[in-house]
Amino acid sequence: MKHYHQQWIEDWCQDNGWTDLHIERCNNYWAFPPGAVMPEPIPVKVLRFIKTEKGMTFNEKFWSISAVVGTVVAVISTYLLKCPMPMILAFAFDAVTAARLEVEDI
């Protein structure tokens, strides 16, 4: 899951003099620092700062809302059907969603 908009990273690079942003893979950003001849990864501290400043991406919001809605539907269906299976499925979906929302530090 993408935890950062490319525009957020590009704006930071432009503000701090980093050039030629390259996305190696999802959430792994490289650029040339000021006066450097080799690209370096964008520092993890910077990525954390950008994340706290900007918040969640659309993708993250979608998955979070889906987990909440799915849980509410599961609670209602568990009560109406008198069967625990909807809650078990909602728990599994929520666990996978929470794992996907976790931002990995490189």
C-alpha positions, -999 to +999 in steps of 0.1 A: +000+000+000+013+035-008+017+055+023+029+087+006+016+107-023+044+112-048+036+150-048+043+151-010+078+137-016+084+159-047+074+190-027+099+181+001+127+175-024+120+208-041+120+227-008+152+211+004+173+211-029+171+174-036+167+166-073+157+138-097+133+119-074+132+082-083+107+056-068+125+023-067+095+004-054+065+012-033+074+036-004+112+035-013+122+069-026+157+080-038+170+114-049+202+134-053+209+155-022+223+191-027+258+189-043+258+151-044+268+129-074+250+097-062+214+094-053+205+086-017+173+073-001+151+099+014+158+098+051+133+078+073+129+108+097+118+129+068+093+104+056+079+101+091+076+139+093+059+141+060+034+114+071+026+131+104+022+164+086+001+152+057-019+124+072-034+094+054-035+088+017-068+081-001-059+044-002-053+043+035-086+062+042-105+038+019-092+007+037-098+022+072-134+031+063-139-004+048-127-020+080-151+000+101-181-005+078-173-042+076-171-045+113-205-027+118-221-050+092-205-080+109-218-070+144-254-065+130-253-098+111-239-117+140-267-105+162-294-112+136-281-146+125-270-156+160-239-169+144-203-158+152-189-163+116-194-127+104-175-114+134-147-139+128-145-128+091-145-092+101-117-098+126-096-115+099-103-086+075-094-060+102-062-078+111-051-078+074-061-042+070-042-031+102-011-049+089-014-032+055-018+002+072+015-002+091+043+020+077+074+000+074+107+016+084+135+007+061 
